Amino acid sequence: MKKFIAFVFLAFMLIFVLDNVTAQKPPVAGKDAKKDVKTEVVKQDTAQKPADTTAAPAADTTAQSLTAPVEEEKSFHYVLKEKFIEGGTLYMFPILLCLIVGLALVIERILYLNLSSTNTDKLLKKVEEALANGGPEKAKEICRNTKGPVASIYYQGLDRINEGLDVVEKSIVSYGSVLLGRLEMNLTWIALFIALAPMLGFLGTVIGMVGAFDAIAAAGDISPAIVAGGIKIALITTVFGLIVAIILQVFYNYLLSKIDGIINNMENASISFMDIVIKHNKK
């Protein structure tokens, strides 16, 4: 179920991104507005044309209104898509793919870790009461019906409770290592995307800088417009790569802290469980 949710999120994000990037580029802000203003001013000028020479200031005002650009406020979504296209889809798509796949893995891990968190004190009391009243089989049934790594560790210990304390302790330690590997699953892939996203951004920047210098060589002159435009486009990939790495790094550290808390809980629960086993064997 957790993997299915992560897969649905991944598919949805890919469809959303492809639909927005491949959509028709919005018209340049100000062009249509400038045409409308020009038409309106011409209509007013022809309808109310004065007969004397005092209309010179009005003509200057009209000229200024024609030359003044009409700026419209751009939405964040529009600006983001515009920068994405400026950076070059060839280099921006891999960075975006790192973000989408990384977030899908993060969601899968968050769901798994949240399901792995259990109330150990409540579970320990139930196991102790079942062990005292119904024996190991009753306690094992409670562990089977409880989710989480702590219940699995208890089940492994109860399954070997009649073989001695050393065997119970070794089984708990061994199975705890297996559960630790499950808790840390996919973290290496998230770490890979954290390192890969800025590297892809730097690669796009270097290639963009090479293109800028090629444009300078073709023009035969160091034009500020050519240099600034090429460097701006080249640095966009680095910006997006760093943003992706920062986002994934925050979630990665959150997952590490969540795993550390679960591991500490497992260790404390194992110690308490061994105390219960010792009391049961003394009877």
C-alpha positions as CSV (number, residue, x, y, z in Angstrom):
1,M,0.0,0.0,0.0
2,K,2.8,2.4,0.9
3,K,4.6,1.7,-2.4
4,F,1.4,2.1,-4.3
5,I,0.8,5.6,-2.8
6,A,4.4,6.6,-3.6
7,F,3.9,5.3,-7.2
8,V,0.7,7.3,-7.6
9,F,2.4,10.4,-6.4
10,L,5.3,9.9,-8.8
11,A,2.9,9.3,-11.8
12,F,0.8,12.4,-10.8
13,M,3.9,14.7,-10.5
14,L,5.3,13.5,-13.9
15,I,2.0,14.1,-15.6
16,F,1.6,17.5,-14.0
17,V,5.1,18.6,-15.0
18,L,4.9,17.4,-18.5
19,D,1.5,19.0,-19.0
20,N,2.8,22.4,-17.7
21,V,6.1,22.4,-19.5
22,T,4.8,21.3,-22.9
23,A,1.8,23.6,-22.7
24,Q,1.8,26.7,-25.0
25,K,3.9,29.4,-23.7
26,P,1.9,32.3,-22.3
27,P,2.0,35.6,-24.2
28,V,4.6,38.1,-23.2
29,A,3.2,40.4,-20.6
30,G,2.6,43.9,-21.7
31,K,2.3,43.4,-25.5
32,D,-1.5,43.0,-25.7
33,A,-2.0,45.6,-23.0
34,K,0.2,48.1,-25.0
35,K,-1.8,47.5,-28.1
36,D,-5.1,48.2,-26.3
37,V,-3.7,51.3,-24.7
38,K,-2.5,52.5,-28.1
39,T,-5.8,51.9,-29.8
40,E,-7.7,53.7,-27.0
41,V,-5.4,56.7,-27.1
42,V,-5.7,57.0,-30.8
43,K,-9.5,56.9,-30.6
44,Q,-9.5,59.6,-27.9
45,D,-7.1,61.7,-29.9
46,T,-9.1,61.6,-33.1
47,A,-12.4,62.2,-31.3
48,Q,-11.3,65.1,-29.2
49,K,-8.7,66.8,-31.4
50,P,-8.3,70.5,-30.3
51,A,-8.1,73.3,-32.9
52,D,-5.5,75.4,-31.3
53,T,-1.8,74.9,-30.6
54,T,-2.2,74.2,-26.9
55,A,-2.4,70.5,-27.7
56,A,1.3,70.0,-27.7
57,P,1.5,69.0,-24.0
58,A,-1.3,66.5,-24.6
59,A,0.6,65.0,-27.6
60,D,3.7,64.6,-25.4
61,T,1.6,62.8,-22.8
62,T,0.2,60.6,-25.5
63,A,3.7,59.7,-26.7
64,Q,4.8,58.9,-23.2
65,S,1.8,56.7,-22.6
66,L,2.6,54.8,-25.9
67,T,6.3,54.3,-25.0
68,A,5.7,53.4,-21.3
69,P,5.6,49.6,-20.9
70,V,2.5,48.2,-19.2
71,E,3.7,45.6,-16.6
72,E,1.4,42.9,-15.4
73,E,2.1,40.9,-12.2
74,K,3.2,37.4,-13.0
75,S,2.2,34.5,-10.9
76,F,4.7,32.3,-9.2
77,H,3.7,29.3,-11.3
78,Y,4.3,31.4,-14.5
79,V,7.7,32.6,-13.3
80,L,8.7,29.1,-12.3
81,K,7.8,27.7,-15.7
82,E,9.5,30.5,-17.4
83,K,12.7,29.9,-15.6
84,F,12.5,26.2,-16.2
85,I,12.3,26.8,-19.9
86,E,15.1,29.3,-19.8
87,G,17.4,26.8,-18.1
88,G,16.9,24.3,-20.8
89,T,14.7,21.3,-20.6
90,L,17.6,19.0,-21.4
91,Y,19.3,19.8,-18.1
92,M,16.3,20.8,-16.0
93,F,14.3,17.6,-16.5
94,P,16.9,15.3,-14.8
95,I,17.0,17.7,-11.8
96,L,13.2,17.7,-11.7
97,L,13.2,14.0,-11.9
98,C,15.5,13.8,-8.9
99,L,13.0,15.9,-6.9
100,I,10.0,13.9,-7.9
101,V,11.5,10.4,-7.3
102,G,13.2,11.6,-4.1
103,L,9.9,13.0,-2.8
104,A,8.1,9.7,-3.7
105,L,10.7,7.8,-1.7
106,V,10.4,10.2,1.2
107,I,6.6,9.7,1.3
108,E,7.0,6.0,1.2
109,R,9.5,6.1,4.1
110,I,7.3,8.5,6.2
111,L,4.3,6.2,5.8
112,Y,6.4,3.1,6.8
113,L,8.0,4.8,9.8
114,N,4.7,6.1,11.1
115,L,3.2,2.7,10.8
116,S,6.3,1.3,12.6
117,S,5.7,3.5,15.7
118,T,3.8,1.8,18.5
119,N,3.0,2.4,22.1
120,T,5.6,0.1,23.6
121,D,4.4,0.6,27.2
122,K,0.9,-0.5,26.4
123,L,2.2,-3.5,24.3
124,L,4.6,-4.5,27.1
125,K,1.7,-4.6,29.6
126,K,-0.4,-6.7,27.3
127,V,2.4,-9.1,26.7
128,E,3.2,-9.4,30.4
129,E,-0.4,-10.1,31.3
130,A,-0.8,-12.6,28.5
131,L,2.4,-14.4,29.4
132,A,1.3,-14.6,33.1
133,N,-2.2,-15.8,32.4
134,G,-2.2,-17.6,29.1
135,G,1.5,-18.5,28.5
136,P,3.8,-17.8,25.5
137,E,1.2,-18.7,22.9
138,K,-1.3,-16.1,24.2
139,A,1.5,-13.5,24.2
140,K,2.6,-14.5,20.7
141,E,-1.0,-14.0,19.4
142,I,-1.0,-10.4,20.8
143,C,2.3,-9.7,19.0
144,R,1.0,-11.1,15.7
145,N,-1.9,-8.8,15.8
146,T,0.2,-5.7,16.5
147,K,2.1,-3.8,13.8
148,G,5.6,-2.5,14.3
149,P,9.2,-3.7,14.8
150,V,8.8,-3.9,18.6
151,A,6.0,-6.4,18.3
152,S,8.1,-8.4,15.9
153,I,11.0,-8.5,18.3
154,Y,8.8,-9.7,21.1
155,Y,7.4,-12.4,18.9
156,Q,10.9,-13.7,18.1
157,G,11.8,-13.7,21.7
158,L,8.6,-15.5,22.8
159,D,9.1,-18.1,20.1
160,R,12.3,-19.2,21.8
161,I,11.4,-18.5,25.4
162,N,11.8,-22.1,26.4
163,E,15.3,-22.4,24.9
164,G,17.1,-20.2,27.5
165,L,17.8,-16.6,28.1
166,D,20.9,-16.6,25.9
167,V,19.0,-17.9,22.9
168,V,16.2,-15.3,23.4
169,E,18.7,-12.5,23.7
170,K,20.6,-13.6,20.5
171,S,17.4,-13.9,18.6
172,I,16.3,-10.4,19.6
173,V,19.6,-8.9,18.6
174,S,19.8,-10.7,15.3
175,Y,16.2,-9.9,14.3
176,G,16.8,-6.3,15.5
177,S,19.5,-5.9,12.9
178,V,17.1,-7.2,10.2
179,L,14.5,-4.6,11.3
180,L,17.1,-1.9,11.3
181,G,17.9,-2.6,7.6
182,R,14.2,-2.4,6.8
183,L,13.9,1.0,8.6
184,E,16.8,2.4,6.6
185,M,15.6,1.0,3.2
186,N,15.7,3.6,0.3
187,L,17.6,6.1,2.4
188,T,20.7,5.5,0.2
189,W,18.6,6.4,-2.9
190,I,17.4,9.7,-1.3
191,A,21.1,10.5,-0.4
192,L,22.0,9.8,-4.0
193,F,19.4,12.3,-5.3
194,I,20.6,14.9,-2.8
195,A,24.1,14.6,-4.2
196,L,23.1,14.2,-7.8
197,A,20.8,17.2,-8.1
198,P,23.4,20.0,-7.5
199,M,25.9,18.0,-9.6
200,L,23.5,18.1,-12.6
201,G,22.9,21.8,-11.9
202,F,26.7,22.4,-12.1
203,L,26.9,20.4,-15.3
204,G,24.2,22.5,-16.9
205,T,26.0,25.6,-15.7
206,V,29.3,24.6,-17.2
207,I,27.8,23.6,-20.5
208,G,25.8,26.9,-20.5
209,M,29.0,28.9,-19.9
210,V,30.7,27.1,-22.8
211,G,27.7,28.1,-25.0
212,A,28.0,31.7,-23.8
213,F,31.7,31.9,-24.8
214,D,30.9,30.3,-28.1
215,A,28.4,33.1,-28.7
216,I,31.0,35.6,-27.8
217,A,33.5,34.1,-30.2
218,A,30.9,34.0,-33.0
219,A,30.0,37.7,-32.4
220,G,33.6,38.7,-32.4
221,D,33.0,41.1,-29.5
222,I,32.4,40.9,-25.8
223,S,28.9,42.2,-25.6
224,P,27.4,42.7,-22.2
225,A,24.0,41.4,-23.4
226,I,25.5,38.2,-24.7
227,V,27.6,37.6,-21.6
228,A,24.9,38.4,-19.1
229,G,22.2,36.4,-20.9
230,G,24.4,33.3,-21.3
231,I,25.5,33.4,-17.6
232,K,22.0,34.0,-16.4
233,I,20.6,30.9,-18.3
234,A,23.6,28.8,-17.2
235,L,23.2,29.6,-13.5
236,I,19.5,28.7,-13.4
237,T,20.3,25.0,-13.5
238,T,22.6,25.4,-10.5
239,V,19.8,27.3,-8.6
240,F,17.3,24.6,-9.2
241,G,19.7,21.8,-8.4
242,L,20.5,23.4,-5.0
243,I,16.8,24.0,-4.2
244,V,16.1,20.3,-4.9
245,A,19.1,19.2,-2.7
246,I,17.9,21.5,0.1
247,I,14.3,20.1,0.0
248,L,15.4,16.5,0.0
249,Q,18.1,17.1,2.7
250,V,15.5,18.5,5.1
251,F,13.3,15.4,4.7
252,Y,16.4,13.1,4.9
253,N,17.4,14.5,8.2
254,Y,13.8,14.1,9.4
255,L,13.8,10.5,8.4
256,L,17.1,9.9,10.2
257,S,15.7,11.4,13.4
258,K,12.6,9.3,13.1
259,I,14.7,6.2,12.7
260,D,16.9,7.0,15.6
261,G,13.8,7.4,17.8
262,I,12.4,4.1,16.7
263,I,15.8,2.3,17.3
264,N,16.0,3.8,20.9
265,N,12.5,2.7,21.5
266,M,13.3,-0.8,20.3
267,E,16.4,-1.1,22.6
268,N,14.4,0.1,25.7
269,A,11.6,-2.3,24.8
270,S,14.0,-5.2,24.4
271,I,15.5,-4.6,27.8
272,S,12.1,-4.5,29.4
273,F,11.1,-7.6,27.6
274,M,14.1,-9.5,28.9
275,D,13.2,-8.6,32.4
276,I,9.7,-10.1,31.8
277,V,11.3,-13.3,30.4
278,I,13.5,-13.6,33.4
279,K,10.5,-13.3,35.8
280,H,8.6,-15.9,33.7
281,N,11.4,-18.4,33.8
282,K,11.8,-18.2,37.5
283,K,8.3,-19.3,38.1
